Amino acid sequence: MNMNRRNFIQRNCAAIGTASISSTLFSLRMTAGATTNVSGYKALVCLFLNGGNDSFNMLIPYTNDNNGYQGYSSARGGVGTDTSGFKSNSAGARALAIHRSALSNTVLNSVNNQPSSQYAIHPRFPFLQQQFNQGNLSFVANVGTMVEPLTIQDWRNIGTSQQNKEIPVGLFSHPDAVMHWQTVVPQVRGAAPKGWGGRLADVMSQANLNGSVGLNISLAGNNTLQLGNLTVPYVTTPSGAITLNQYSDNSLKNAVDSILANSYPNMHNKTFSENKKRSVELAEIVKTAVDAQTLSQNVPNTTISNTNKTADQLAGVIKVMKARNVLGMNRQIFFVERGGWDHHNELLDAQGGIPYPNSNLADGSNGLFYELNEALDFFWNEIIAAGLENDVVLFTVSDFGRTMTSNGKGTDHAWGGNQFVLGKSANNGGSLNGGEIFGQYPILDPNNNDLDLDAHKNKNRGRMLPTTSADAYLSELVSWFGLDSTQLSTVFPNASKFFDPIANPHPLGMLG
């Protein structure tokens, strides 16, 4: 086979496609950073809901009073669904509340220290209710990216001579909000601060010193969250690791090896060639190890398009986890992304699905909540089958919360929102203090909402001032992961404004 440098580059780029070479191959062996003592195996799985999930229709007050369901219904402009939770034809365009009767099968166990004693889950999301009531899932309420603690009066002073607090740049903007969650340095615009997962990998890179890949693995392409100063994510796909086409073919392998084995007088070129050769070889090792793994059940695909995009990615995560011993992995951070959450229109249909006969599926399973419910049920069952339930924590992130009031069909950009964490209950040998709502769920009643950013303007849009910082939420995760508390401020530079990172690395008490 005739193989020269030009042909090699062309084949290389064709094999990798849209993923960058540096992210897929060159990242396989990054070992710089501080020494970290770790034992056993732990993995974090970030499920990024890109677009801004309307999470106040995911976690809903159920107690039937003004601090609970009645206030929620009033803020949402009335009930917009029937008793099954599907969109009601008789509802007004601005009615976005889920019918209380539709929540009766997804009521959560009672909680303390919240405005409502009981909450419920959207009826298309029963998995969350099941795991919450079993102690394997908790919520973090009204969480958002912040530069420093704010009161509602601090917010009202913004832009006046009384301003003495800083807010995130580009607040309510999608691109900025995504970067804020991925860097957790919201006073800076763009990716210059690098990602918090990348900074974590920089500090803990020696946790996988003898492994084939670094800590960060993405099933959703390149992302800032996993980009560090010394490390970059390894990008793979649900169908397997990205390798050079036909590299296992001896003739191609010999040709590639010959090119990469050339003696280069320039030290930079020589180092690049050596690293590239090692990375190509390691990519084959990763592919072989991951491809050898099997799942205990089929990947669910009962969505309207016969493709559960979230489940596909989570299946890839599980296979990489199951190959951890072959690859020498003690710590892994996975990035999974599902877009489609920017629901300025058709919020109820987009989250809950369209019922038969308007759908070709009688269960109305084309809603995003249905897809996530199916995907997470699959994921958790696979984790249990693999015996990893004590070692894996999945958590959600989304751009921002959304307005409680309707714009006519959907909701607009806001700030604080609700996230959830899935892991084995501490009562059953795990680390998660499950069955709890951490942080402070806001009172949603527009007549009694002291966190509404617009209330003083008599607009009452239901844009919530966050009561829990992203720093506090994420510090729980990385502390469980094994980060030494003395390094917490390295990963989250603003953390000390909200809590003492050294004395209290678990400020919410969510993970032990």
PAZAGU-8602 format. One record per residue: residue in three letters; y, x, z of N, C-alpha, C in turn. Coordinates in pm, whole numbers, plus 50000, padded with zeros to 5 digits. Each point is the difference from the previous one (the first is absolute). Example, Ala and Ser with C-alpha at 12.3 -4.5 7.8 and 13.67 -1.06 7.14 Angstrom:
REM PAZAGU-8602
ALA494315131950780501194991150000501205009050000;SER501054996549928501195008250006501094992350073;
//
This chain:
REM PAZAGU-8602
MET498805008450000501204991650000501245008750000;ASN500924996949909501245007249991500974994650105;MET500335008050100500874995950109501085010550020;ASN501244996449977501125008850028500884993550107;ARG501115007050037500854994850105500594986449966;ARG500424998249872500594987349959499004988750013;ASN498775002249950498984989750010499674996750144;PHE499975010450083499714997950140501044991150066;ILE501255002849975501084992050059499924985649952;GLN499734998249869499924986549946498874992250063;ARG498815006350011498874993150059500254997350147;ASN500645009450067500304998450141500894987950024;CYS501074999049925500924988950015499344986749963;ALA499165000149895499324987749961499054995350108;ALA499355009450067499054996450104500684994250120;ILE501145005450034500684995950121500844987549979;GLY500454997549878500784988049971501375000550063;THR500364989250067501334999050058500145007350131;ALA498925003750063500085007450126500385014549972;SER500815005650085500455013649979498915010050036;ILE499995011349930499045010650028500125004750144;SER501235001750046500195005050136499464990650105;SER500014987149971499554990350098498504997849998;THR499365002949889498594996949989499095012050019;LEU500405011149947499145011650006500515010950092;PHE501295002949986500575011250071500084997550151;SER499914987450039500144996250140498715000750078;LEU498925004149938498714999350065499835009950113;ARG500825010150006499815010450100501335004150059;MET500584992450087501255003250066499705002050147;THR500195011950050499565003150135501095006150087;ALA501274999149960501065005350082500324990550114;GLY500625005250105500444991550109499505004850134;ALA500374993350102499665004050134498544997050032;THR499405008050086498654997850044499944987650088;THR499054991349973499834987850077498544998750040;ASN499764997950128498654998250047499604985449984;VAL499004997549919499514986549979498495000050017;SER499494988650036498564998350010499644986649941;GLY498784999149949499554987749940500744996949871;TYR499964987449960500614995649877500924988250028;LYS501184999949937500934988950007500694998349866;ALA500244987549964500684997149875501034988950020;LEU501155001649939501034989849992500054994749858;VAL500094986949986500124993749869501284992049996;CYS500945004349918501274992949983499874990249885;LEU500164987150029500024989649898501464996149978;PHE500585004649891501404997949970500154987449915;LEU500674990050055500264987449930501365001049933;ASN499995004749878501235003449930500714987549950;GLY501274998950038500824988849955500664992550114;GLY499485001350121500584993250115499264987250032;ASN498945001150080499194988550038500794990550090;ASP499974987149969500604989950087499034997750117;SER500115008550100499015000450106500184989450107;PHE501104992449996500154988850093499264987649951;ASN499415000649881499014990249957498595005650010;MET499865011950051498705005850028499634998150146;LEU500925003050090499844998150144501014989550043;ILE499514988350041500844988050014499914994750143;PRO501134996850064499964993950133499294986449993;TYR499104997650096499214987749998500384990450112;THR500465005250112500434991450110501064990449949;ASN499824987250026500844989849936501284997450078;ASP500915009649999501294998450063501045008049922;ASN501234999950046501085006449926499865015149993;ASN499385005950101499755014349997498805003649914;GLY499274989949958498795002249923500064993549864;TYR499014991049975499864994549866501204991949956;GLN500584992050089501134991749959501185008449953;GLY500285010850072501075009049958499695006849869;TYR498735004349983499555006049874500174990349883;SER499554987650018500094990149894501454997149963;SER500844999150101501424997649974500625011549923;ALA499685012450039500565011749933499545000949855;ARG498784995549972499445000749866500394988349912;GLY500824991150051500464988749919499044988549993;GLY499074999350096499024989150002498665004349943;VAL499044990650003498625002849961499864999049848;GLY499435010749941499865000549856498564999249950;THR499024998450091498614999349959499324987550053;ASP498844997049945499204989050052499195004950119;THR499114991350053499255003250121498925010549977;SER499785004049874499095011049970500735013249982;GLY501324999449997500805012049984500435002849858;PHE499624991049908500445001549863501374993449980;LYS500715004349898501324994849971499974984949980;SER500904993250067500084985549990500954995849888;ASN499564990849918500844995149891501214992250050;SER499904994850122501084991950054501035008250076;ALA499725012850022500915008450077501235003549918;GLY501095001750069501215004349933499925014749960;ALA500875003949908499965013649947500245010550107;ARG500714996350105500335009650105499064999550119;ALA498964992049993499064998650110498915010649989;LEU499945009350095499095011449991499045001150117;ALA500084990950098499115000850115498604995449964;ILE498995006350062498624995749986499754988350095;HIS499364989549950499714988150080499235004250126;ARG500424994750116499355004150125498524996550002;SER499634988849940498584996249995499175010249922;ALA500635006449902499285010049920499695012650080;LEU500655001750114499815011850083498964998050109;SER499454988250010499134996950114498745008550005;ASN499535004849885498795008349997500275014950012;THR501275003950005500335014250008500925002850118;VAL499854992550107500795002250121499485012350073;LEU500925008350048499655012150074499854997150149;ASN499265008650067499954999350145501425001350057;SER500204993950116501325000050061500485014250028;VAL501315001949993500625012950027501084998250106;ASN500355011250062501044999950101501245007249948;ASN501114997350065501255007249975500554998349860;GLN499734988549939500564996449871500664986350012;PRO500924996649912500684987150010499054988149994;SER498935001549924498974989649989498725005350063;SER499284991350071498765004650063498845000849903;GLN500104992749889498965000549899500595001749862;TYR499295007549918500375002249862498794997049913;ALA500244998549872498934997349905500215008549876;ILE498935001049921500005007849878500054990649881;HIS500615004349891499994992249876498564995849969;PRO499794987549958498634995149981499185007449895;ARG500645007949912499235008049903499615013650057;PHE500265002250129499785013250059499144999050126;PRO498874993049997499204998350122499455013150057;PHE499855010349916499485012850050500885005550111;LEU501324998649985500895004950104499774992850132;GLN499844986849992499764992350122498695004250066;GLN498945001449921498705003750054500065013450072;GLN500615009849937500035013350059500965000750118;PHE501114992749995500924999550112499294994350123;ASN499314988949982499334993650112498805008050051;GLN499475008949918498945009150045500545012950059;GLY501305001949994500625011950056500075011849905;ASN499714997849871499995010949902501285000549915;LEU500994992250035501234999749922501174996350091;SER501125006549977501234996850070501154999649901;PHE501064993350040501224999449920501105008150068;VAL500905005149919501265005550047501094991349941;ALA500734993250087500954989849956501395005749978;ASN500654994949897501415002849973500285015150002;VAL499225007449924500155014549992500755003549872;GLY500795010750006500745004449882500435014550014;THR500425005949890500505013850003501434999950052;MET500285008650096501315000850064500375014650022;VAL501295002650001500485013550029500085002250150;GLU500434989650072500155000450145499964985750052;PRO499834998150130499974986350053501304992649972;LEU499864987149969501164991649969499914987050078;THR501144995150045500104986450049500644991649891;ILE499984987050018500634991449901501515002449997;GLN500605003650114501425003150001500275013049925;ASP499105010050014500145012349922500024996749851;TRP499124991149959499954996049859501314993649955;ARG500544991350083501234993149964501195009449994;ASN499875011550066501075009949997499965008949875;ILE498884999449925499885008349881501124996849902;GLY500685010249954501084998249905501344996950062;THR500065000150135501264997750070500395012650076;SER501164999650063500455011450079499165002150125;GLN499194989950035499155000850119498625005949970;GLN499745003349874498665005049966499745013250068;ASN498865001050069499585012450064498515002649982;LYS499364992449913498575001649974499755001449851;GLU498905006549966499635002549861498874990949960;ILE500054995149876498944991649946499395006849879;PRO498814995949958499375006049882500884998849876;VAL500005010449918500724999449873499284990549905;GLY500764992849922499384991149903499164989150061;LEU500374995450119499264989450067499874987949910;PHE498804993949996499654988349919499725003449853;SER500065012749964499665004249864498535004249994;HIS499264995249900498585003649986499785015149996;PRO500635007249906499715014449992500305007450130;ASP501114996450064500355006650124499034996150111;ALA499664987350009499104995450106498635006549990;VAL499485001449879498725006749981500085014450048;MET501075006949962500185013750046500155000750151;HIS500724990450058500195000050145498674999350073;TRP499114991249956498704998750064499125012349975;GLN500175006249885499145011349966500505013250058;THR501315001150026500545012150061500294998150148;VAL500364987850041500464996750136501205008750037;VAL500835002949902501295006550020501014991649923;PRO500294987750047500754990549919501485003049988;GLN500505010150071501415003849983500205008949878;VAL498885003549931500055008649882499444992149883;ARG500685000849887499544992949880499065008849919;GLY498914994449953499085007249914498865006550075;ALA499255008349929498795006050052500195013950056;ALA501275004650010500255013650047499395003150136;PRO499984990550096499395003450129498485001349995;LYS499394997349886498554999549985499444988250079;GLY498714997649985499394988450064499455003250138;TRP499934989750085499505002550135498535003949999;GLY499224994549906498615004149988499875014349952;GLY500915004149911500015013949955500385009550111;ARG501014996150080500395008550113498875000850102;LEU499294988850019498855000250089498925009549948;ALA499754999549870499015009049941500445014650010;ASP501305002649986500505013750017499635005450138;VAL500204991950102499755004350137498505001050029;MET499224990649945498584999250035499095004749888;SER500505007849907499225003649882498735007650034;GLN500015007550109498815007650035498904991550061;ALA500274987050019498944991050045498844999549902;ASN500295002149873498985000449896499925013849938;LEU500115010150082500095013649950498815003849912;ASN498844994950033498805003349923499644989149900;GLY500914990549980499734989149909500415002749857;SER499624991149913500295001549859501374994349963;VAL500474990050073501274993749970500874999550123;GLY501304997849979500924998950111499924986450069;LEU500904997750094499954987850079500344987649919;ASN500955001149908500544988449932499294997149868;ILE499494987949990499314995649879500564986549959;SER500444999149875500594987649950499084993449900;LEU499814986950018499314991749902500994992549913;ALA501285002950016501044992449930501035009349936;GLY499585011349951500905009049931500885008150094;ASN500975006749942500915008150078500884991350088;ASN500335005150117500864992750091500725010050088;THR501144995950051500795008950085499415001250140;LEU499394989450050499475000050137499115012150026;GLN499195003849903499025010750019500475013649952;LEU501265000949958500545012649948500665007850112;GLY499495012050027500575008450103500725012049942;ASN500475008750087500625012549955498965010249956;LEU498794999050056498945009449970498794993349937;THR499934986950004498844992849953500404988949904;VAL499104996549913500184988849909498734991650005;PRO500094987049967498804991850006499035003149886;TYR498744998250030498985000449896499874985949946;VAL500274998249872499984987049937498654997649935;THR499344989550041498764996049937500124985449956;THR498944994249953500034986349949498844992250061;PRO500064986749996498874992150051498685003249932;SER500065004849876498775003249927499525014250023;GLY500775008050073499555013450031501075010649982;ALA499655012250035500935011249992500365003149856;ILE501225004849979500485003849868499625014449971;THR499285002049892499565013349961500295002349853;LEU499795012249955500105003149858498864993349926;ASN500314993749887498964993949920498975010449958;GLN498734996650025498895008049952500005014350055;TYR500655001950119500005013650055498605004750036;SER499144990550033498635003850032499235005149880;ASP500504997049881499395005349879500185015249996;ASN498915007349986500055014650013500975006549904;SER500044995149875500875006349902501464998450037;LEU500404988050046501384997950042500295007750128;LYS499054999750092500205007250126500215014949975;ASN499185005749913500125014249971501355003249935;ALA500464990949910501275002249933501164999350099;VAL499994989850088501054998650101500005011950094;ASP498815003650047499905011350093500505012849936;SER499745001449871500445012049931501525000849996;ILE500654988849971501454999749997500585003050137;LEU499464993450103500535001650133499665013550062;ALA499025006849943499615013050051500765011549937;ASN500904996849905500795010449936500775008250103;SER500205012449971500785008750086501474998849965;TYR500784994450093501424997949975500825010650071;PRO500885006949928500835010150066501004994050098;ASN500464987849970500944993250088499254994150119;MET500455003350122499294995850121499994984750013;HIS501124993549964500064985550008498964993649909;ASN499925004749876499034994649906498585002550048;LYS499785011750055498675003650050499584990750114;THR500924997750095499714991450114499764985749955;PHE500844995149907499834986649948498634998549935;SER499625009649918498734999449930498834999750098;GLU500065008350104498935000550098499894986850077;ASN501154994950041500004987450074499554988349913;LYS500435000149876499624989449909498484999949978;LYS499425011649981498565000949981499264994750123;ARG500475004050118499364995250122500154984950015;SER501174994849962500254985850012499144991949903;VAL499865004749878499144993349903498574999350051;GLU499545010950055498645000450054499854990750120;LEU501014999950087499944991650117500074985149964;ALA500754996849895500054986249954498624995149959;GLU499215008949939498644996449964499154997950125;ILE500225008250101499274998650126500324986550065;VAL501304996850003500424987350058499394988349924;LYS500065000549868499464989249918498514998150027;THR499275011050004498564999350024499704993850136;ALA500765004450102499784995150136500334985250012;VAL501124995749942500434986050010499114991049916;ASP499665004249879499174991849912498614997550060;ALA499575008750088498674998450061499974989150107;GLN501184995250041500074990150107499824985949945;THR499384991650078499774986249961500614990650103;LEU500204987649960500534989750088498884990450038;SER500144993550114498974990750046500144986249937;GLN501114997349931500234987149938500845002049875;ASN500024990249914500815000549880501484998650034;VAL500845006549922501444998550018500394985849961;PRO500694992650086500354986149968500954999249882;ASN499854989749919500854998549882500224985349967;THR500164991750102500114985749977501444995349988;THR500925009249974501364995949971500084994149861;ILE501134994349968500164993049874499775009149879;SER500325012850015499845009649892498665007150004;ASN499144995950094498705006550020500125014750037;THR501145003750054500225013750046500764999650132;ASN499385004850105500685001350127500525014350009;LYS501275001849963500575013449992499985007350133;THR500204992650108499995006250132498595004550037;ALA499024991449976498625003350032499515011949918;ASP500415000849874499615011449917500445013150063;GLN501255000450046500515012350062499295002950132;LEU499774989750080499345002050128498565004649982;ALA499364995549893498655004949970500025015049975;GLY501035004749926500155014349978500235007650129;VAL500784994150092500245006150131498685001750075;ILE499194989750000498745000350074499085010949946;LYS499935001349869499135010349942500455014050038;VAL501315002450001500495013150041499685002550147;MET500184989750084499655001350141498525003650018;LYS499154993549924498575002250015499585013949951;ALA500865006249921499735013749952500625010550091;ARG500544995950115500775009050087499225012250046;ASN498724998350031499225011350049499735010049890;VAL499714995149881499785008949886501265007949969;LEU501154993450012501285006249966500635007450117;GLY499414999250120500535007050116501294994150052;MET500094986750009501234993250040499934995050143;ASN500985003950082500134995050137501114989750014;ARG501025001149916501144990950003500374996349857;GLN500284987049978500424995349869501044989050014;ILE500995000149912501004989549992499954994349859;PHE499714987249988499874993549870501214991149973;PHE500384999549872501104991649957499484990149897;VAL500154987150032499604989049913501224991149981;GLU500224995349878501204992249972499664987349922;ARG500584988950043499924987449925501404994849980;GLY500424999049877501324994949968500024985049985;GLY501174994649964500114985849972500534991450113;TRP500715006050099500434992650118501484996249999;ASP500685002049889501444997049993500194985549956;HIS499834990850091499894985849966501334992750015;HIS500925003149909501214992149991499704986249944;ASN498864998849935499574987349943498554997350038;GLU499664987350009498624995550018499295007150116;LEU500675000850111499435006850116498694993650045;LEU499984986850014498824993350052498815001649907;ASP500234999049869498925002049904499515014450001;ALA500925009450004499645014149991499185004550120;GLN500344995350119499255003950119498734992050017;GLY500094986749982498894991350034499124995549887;GLY500445001949878499214995849886500344986149951;ILE499474996849887500234986949937498694992350004;PRO499964988350058498744992850016499504993549872;TYR498734997449997499384992249895500674986149993;PRO500284994249882499605004449865501005008949929;ASN501065004250071500985008849935499505014249985;SER498915003350064499365012949989498604998049944;ASN499465009849932498624998949953499005003850108;LEU500495002750121499145002150116500304989450104;ALA498964993150043500184988850091500585004250134;ASP499825012650037500505004450130501415005649994;GLY500624999649885501365005049990500135014750036;SER499055007949960499905013650052500875010249929;ASN500964995549922500865009549932501205004250083;GLY500104995850122501095004250085499785014150054;LEU501115007150026499895013650049499385000750139;PHE500284990250085499375000050132498494998449988;TYR499564991849905498574998649977499405013449956;GLU500675006849908499505012949952499875009950115;LEU501055001050083499945009350112498934996150100;ASN499854987150025498984995450094498625004449953;GLU499734997849874498735003849940499795015150004;ALA501055007649967499915014649996499785006050138;LEU500734995050099499895005550135498674996350065;ASP499504988049973498694996050048498945009549945;PHE500085002649871499095009549936500125013950062;PHE501215004750015500245013450054499425001550140;TRP500304990550086499565001250139498484999450012;ASN499364991549922498544999450000499395013249952;GLU500635006349899499515012949952500205010950105;ILE501124999650070500275009750105498954998950110;ILE499664987750038498984997950102498655004849950;ALA499664996849875498735004349944499865015249997;ALA501145006849983500005014749996500095006150140;GLY500134991650103500115005050137501315006850030;LEU501084995849931501305006650013501044991550071;GLU499604988750055500984990750055500805005950117;ASN499435009850072500735006550109500965010749951;ASP499905003649872500685011849949501064996949895;VAL500194987349967500894996249891501004989750049;VAL501255002149966501064990350028500744997149870;LEU500094987449963500774995649884501274993350049;PHE501115002849934501274994150038500814996349876;THR500894990350017500814995549887501435004950013;VAL500625001449884501415003149987500514991949882;SER501234995050010500634993149888501495003050003;ASP500644998949885501395004349985500894995250116;PHE499954987050020500834993550101499494985850022;GLY500524993250102499764985950015500874992349902;ARG499934986850007500774991749908500754989250078;THR500954993949932500814989850064499154988150041;MET500334994050113499324987850040500424988449912;THR501264999549960500484989149916499615002449855;SER499864989349928499605000549860501215001849910;ASN499775006649888501035000949898499864988849897;GLY499074991150026499714989149910498544999049964;LYS499345011649985498575000449969499275010750083;GLY500715009750045499385011150071500955005650103;THR499845012850031500825006450102500545013349950;ASP501075004250061500695012249958499765011350100;HIS500565011549968499765012150078500644998850139;ALA499275004850099500515000250137499655013450063;TRP499665000150129499805012850069498714999750082;GLY500064995150123498815000250084498904990949949;GLY498755004550015498844992249958498805003350087;ASN498874993849973498795001550080498945008149925;GLN499365009250070498925007949944498754998350087;PHE498835003849947498794999350081499215012949992;VAL499195002150103499165011950014498584995450026;LEU499045005649924498594996450011499215012150048;GLY499234998250106499165010650054499094994450107;LYS499075007950046499034995450100500674997750135;SER499654988750062500574996350129499705010350108;ALA501005003050083499805009050113499004994150100;ASN499874986950002499044993550090498565001849955;ASN499835004549876498655002049945499785014249953;GLY500675009450064499785014149969500955006249901;GLY500944992149944500965005449906501285004450069;SER501095000349924501275005050054501124989949993;LEU499804988849930501074990549979500074989850113;ASN501164998750059500254989150093500294987549916;GLY498924993749957500114989149904500254986650065;GLY500234990149914500294986750048501364998950065;GLU500945008549959501345000250057501044999849889;ILE501184995150033501165001449914500965009550070;PHE500155012049944500865010150059501414998749942;GLY500955005350074501384997849961500444986250044;GLN501074995149942500574987050038500134991149878;TYR499174989649996500104990149894501294992150023;PRO500844998249898501284993350022499864984950011;ILE500944993950068500154985549993500574996649863;LEU499334991449927500384997249863500934988049986;ASP500134992250103500884988350000501425004249961;PRO500544995049889501345004249956501104996650100;ASN499734990650092500994996350101499925008850125;ASN498995008750005499805008350118499455013649963;ASN500515005749893499505012849951501065010750020;ASP499815008150104501015010150030499755013149927;LEU499035000149905499735011849920500374998249853;ASP500524988549964500374997249861501255008149965;LEU499895008649901501105008849962501224992449950;ASP499794987649954501074992549936500514988350083;ALA499454998450121500354988350079501494999450032;HIS500615011650024501424999950036500904996249883;LYS499424999749881500744995649881499694985449966;ASN499224993650091499584986249983499164998149873;LYS499225010249967499114999249884498554997650041;ASN499605005850113498664997950054498915001549894;ARG499965011649935499005002349896498655004150058;GLY499975003850125498755004550058499615013949956;ARG500975008949986499745014349981499965006350138;MET498835004750042499785004150138500365014650025;LEU500795002350103500205013550049498695004750063;PRO499425011149954498745004550057500115002950150;THR498964996550072499935002950142499035011350031;THR499255004649900499115011650013500245009149881;SER500165012850026500265009649893498705004349933;ALA500105003649873498865005649930499495012550070;ASP500905007650062499605012150072499004996850111;ALA500304989450079499114996150109498664995149946;TYR500044991849896498784994649938499115011249949;LEU500565008949920499205010449936499595011050096;SER500795002450104499625010350098498694996450069;GLU499754987050019498734995650056498845004849914;LEU500174999049870498945003549906499745015049998;VAL501055007949988499805014549988499575006250132;SER500404994150111499555004950130498504997550017;TRP499544988249961498554997349999499295009649904;PHE500635003149890499425008749898499755014150053;GLY500745004050101499795013250059501195009149999;LEU501184995049957501195008350000500435002950143;ASP500265012650029500495003850132501404994450020;SER500264994950119501294993650026501185009549981;THR499765013150015501095009649979500425000749855;GLN499164994949908500295000149857500494986549949;LEU500094990150088500334986549954501394999449937;SER500955007150056501355000049945500085007349867;THR499035008849972499945006449869499644989849893;VAL499124990950034499574989749905501024988749993;PHE500574996250114500994989250006501275005250067;PRO500925005449922501195006450057500884990950085;ASN499954986749976500834990750076499314994450123;ALA498755003850024499214993750104500665000750138;SER500615011450032500575001950134501174990650029;LYS500554993749897501064990150021499444986950055;PHE498704997849982499384987550041499095001350122;PHE499405011650018499095002450113499825015050017;ASP499385004250110499755014150027498695003849932;PRO500055007249889498775002849925498985008250078;ILE500455008850087499075008550074499394992550118;ALA500844993350076499514992950118499314987049966;ASN500384993949887499504986749967499704998849852;PRO498985007249948499714999349857499404986849955;HIS499624991350095499504986649969500984989650056;PRO501194998849942501044991550060499664985250004;LEU499114995249911499634985950000498754997350083;GLY499205010250025498744998050071498934993649916;MET500085001649869499104993249908498695007549979;LEU500065013249991498835008149973499825010550108;GLY498795001150051499735009950103499655013649945;
//
